[in-house]
Amino acid sequence: MKNVIVTGASGFIGRTLVEEIRARFPDANVVPVSSAMVDLADEHEAFAWLDAQAKAYDCDHIIHLAALYKAGDWPVHHPATQFNVNFKINVNMLEGWIRYFPKAKFTSILSYCMYPSTENAHPESELWGHEPEDYLFAYAMTKKALLIGQRAYRQEYGGHCTSVVLPTVYGPNDSFAENSHVVGALIGKFVRAARSGAPTVEVWGDGLQEREFLYVGNAADGIIRAALESEVDVLNLGMGAAESIGQIARWIKDAAGFKGEIVYNQNRFVGVRTRRLDVSRVREVLGWTAETPLREGLKQTVDWYAASLDAENATA
């Protein structure tokens, strides 16, 4: 990697990815792109920015993470907003890639919400001929459109590209607010409750819903491997296993030192019942596996968040 554009670089995964690329390729020019820098949904602004970059260096990799998405039930209430913004971002990036950096490899980051609501581990073949979970249909379909766009630009212009599908990613620097993704939200709740002496922590749902989670360092490693080595259209990048939210909550409770009770609120929105990836293809194509076991990653993340609270309190 010599000149690398990373969109969505101000996000949780993007920040970690930029740090990892810089650590592995210290001589590389890594260009992190955030919405504060350029509005990729605006064609004129996006193309003007890309044109300026093309005049400054010859990009060899574009890693595209930029997307509009929020956790919880936000997607249910904003499907049109998601469709509009994400579709524009993706079309502008695909066209900008071929127009300004046609020799660059384009690697896009997708979400496992694209898969249908079934209890089996999802193979990549299930991306086609099936409908995604209804409450995420707009976001999921813009991700599928990105796959179609890459195929189209590869076929017509010879663009070099690949994609990876991620489960929910967690780890240091995640958001730990209560409206965050489930692992970050739970870690925030349990660590703060342990410190305040709260008697209970609320967990949404009945605890039986199952999810797959990937440690952020493993996600960055897999993305870099795919960008450098993958010649296939799409690869699932995950653990290949799911755990119940109840088990995850108990592991976080222990790691945080919380002594109170877990209270399950079955009236809150929890989404699809089970979600996990079939990772046999990425193991065959890249020989890649996620190295951080979930319980170990949770403990590392709990410790990181606790230390960050200590640092905040020390400077307050």
N, C-alpha and C positions, 0 to 999 in steps of 0.2 A: 504494500500500500504506500503510495507516494502523495497523492492529493485526493483527500476523501471528504466529500460533502455528507453530513449527517443531518437530515431533517428531523424535527421533533426532538432536538438535542437538549431542550430545557426540561423535558419530561424525565420521569424517574428512570426508565430504561435508557433513554438517550444520554443522560449525564454519565451513567455508568459505562455505557458503550464508548463514549468519547474518551473517558479516562483510560479504558482498557486499550483502545487503539493507540493512544499516545504512549502508554507504557510499553507496548509491544513493538511499536514502530516509532522510536524517538525522533527520527529524521523526517517523519511524514508531516505534511501540512494538512491538519485536520480542521475542517471548517464546520463548526456547529451552527445550525440554523434554527432559530426560534421564531415564534410569532411576533415577538417584540422587534425582531430584525427585519422580517419581511412577511407580508401576508401572502402565503402561497395559494390562497383561494382567489386572489385577485390576479387575473391573467397578466395585465400590464405590469403590475408591480413585480410579480414572480419572474417574468421574462426579462425585465430590465435588470433585476438582480443577477439572474443566471448569465445574461450577456456580459455583465461586468466581471463576473467570475471567469468566464471563458477567455476574456482578454488578459486575465492575470495569470492563469495557470491552466494546464491540461489535466483535467480531472480523470482519474482512473477508476474511482469507485464512488457510487452514490448509494447511500443506505437510507432508505425512506421509512421513517417511523411516524411522521407528522400525521395527526388525526385529531378530530374533535370527539371526545368521549368522556363521560363521567359515570361514576359508580352508582349503585343503588337503583332506584326506579327512575332516574333522570331520563334514560333512553325511552321509557314508556311515554313520557310527556313531551319529548322533543324529537320525534322521528323525522319531521321535515327539515329541521335545523341540521341534524346529523347528515341526512342525505345530501342536502344542498352544499354544505361546507366541505364534507369529505369527498364528494364526487368532484367538485371543482379542484380541490387540492391534488387529487390523484391524476386527473386529466392534465392539469398544468405541469405536474412533475414528469409525466410520461412524455408529453410533447416537448418540454424543456430539455429533457435528457437527450432525445434524438436530435433536437435542433442545435443544442450547444455543446453537448458532450457525447457524440454518437459512439465513441470508442470506450466509454466508461462501462463498467459492469453495474447494473442496477439491481439492488437487493431490497425487496420490500418485506415489511414485517406485518403479518396478518394475525388474526385472533381466532381462537377455537370456538368462538360464538358462531362462526360460519357453519358449523356442523349441525345436523338435525338433532332433535331431542330424543335420543335413543340411549340405552344403558350400556351398549357395547363400547369398546375402545374404538375411536374413530380412525379409520385409515384414510389416506389422502384421496382415495377414489370416491369417498363419501361426500366430497365437496361438490360433486355434480349429480344432478338427478334427485336432489333432496332439498327440502326447505329448512332454513334455520329456525331457531326458536322465535316465536311470533313477536315477543316483546323487544327483540333486538334486530328485527328484520331489516330496518333501514341501514343501520350500521353494518350488519353482516353483508348485505347485498352490495354496498360500496366496496367492501373488501373483496368480494367475488369479482366485481367489475374491474378491480385493479389487476387481478389475475388474468382476466380476459384481455385487458389493455396490454399487459406485458406480452401475452401471446401474439396479439395483433401487431405490435411494434416490432417484435422479434421476426415475425413472418414477413412483414412488408419492408422493414429497414435493416434487418439483420442484427438488431440489438441483442446484447449479451445480458441475460438477466436470470434471476432466481427469486424464490420467496420462501419464507419460513413461517409456520403457524405456531404461535405461542399459547400456552395456557395462561392463567393469571400468574403474574410475576410478583415476587415479594423480596424484601431485603432492606439493608441500610439505605437511608435517604428516601424511603417510601413515605407516603402520607399516612399519618397515624390518627387522623381525625375520625370521628364516629361515622361520617358519611363516605369514608374511603372504601376501597376494595376490602373484602372480608378479613384477610390476614392482617393488613395494616390496621384496620379498625379494631380488631380484637386485641392486637398487641397494645395499641394505645389505651384501650379500656382497662385491660388487666394491669398494666404497669402503673397507670394513674390510680387505679383502685387500690392496688397494693400499697401505694405511698400515702393515700388519704385514709386508709383504714375502712373503706366502704364495705358494707356487709355482702353485697351482691354485684354481679356483673351480668348484664343482659346479652343474650346471644339470640340473633334472629333465626326463626324457624324452629324445627324440633331437634336439630342436631344430627339428623340422619342423612341430610343431603350431602352428596359427595362431590368433591372438586379436586382437580389436579393443580398443583402449585410448583413453580420453578424459581429457584433462587436466582437473584438478579445477576450475580457473577457468572453463573452457568449460562444464563440467557445471552449475556454479552459474548462469552466464549463461543457459543454455538452460532451466533450471528456472524462473527468474524470468520469462523470455519466455513460457513455456507458461502459467504461473500468471496472467499478465496478459492474454494474448491468445488462447490456444487455446480453441476451442469444440468440439473433437472429443474422442472418448473416449480415444484413446491415440496417442502419437507416439513413434517411435524417435528417440533423441537420441544421435547418435554421429558418428564420422568417416566411416562407410560403407566402411571399408577395414580389412583385417587384415594383420598382419605375422607372420612366423615368429618363434618364441621364440629361435631361433638368431640371427637378425638383430638382434633387440632386445638379446640378451646381448652381441653384438659392439659395438653402439652404446654400451651402458652401460659396457662394458670400456674403450672409447676415452675416454669422458667422464670416467671415474674415474681414468684414467692407470694402469690395471692392466697389468703387463708379463708376467704368467704365462700359463698355459694354461687353456682352458675344457674341463672334463671332463663329458661327458653321462652321466647315470645313468638308463638305460632301465628300471630296476626300480622307480622311484618313480611314484606316482600322478600323472597329468596330466589326466585327464578327457577331454572330447570333443576330436576332432581339429581341427575348424575351427569358428569362431564369428565372425560379423560381421553387421551390421545393414544393411538397406535404408533409407536416410535420405531417399528422394525425397519422402516425404509431409511431413516437417517442413520441407523446403526449399520445398515448394509452399505449405503452410499458413502458416508463420511467416516464410519467407524466411531461415531460420537455417542457418548452417554453423559447424562448429567451427573456430576460428581458429588453434589452436596445432598445428603439425605434430608428429608423434610424436617424431622425433629431437630437435627443439628442446625439446619438453616434457621429454624424458628428461634432456637436458643441464641444464635449469633445476632439475630435481628432484635430480639428482646434486650440483649446486653447493649447493643448499639444505641437503641432508643433510650434506655435508662441512662446511659452515659451522656447522651445529648441533653437530657433533662437536667442532669447534674451540671453540665457546662452552662446551660442557660441560667440556672439558679445562681451559679457562681458569679456571673456577670451582671445579674439583675441588681 
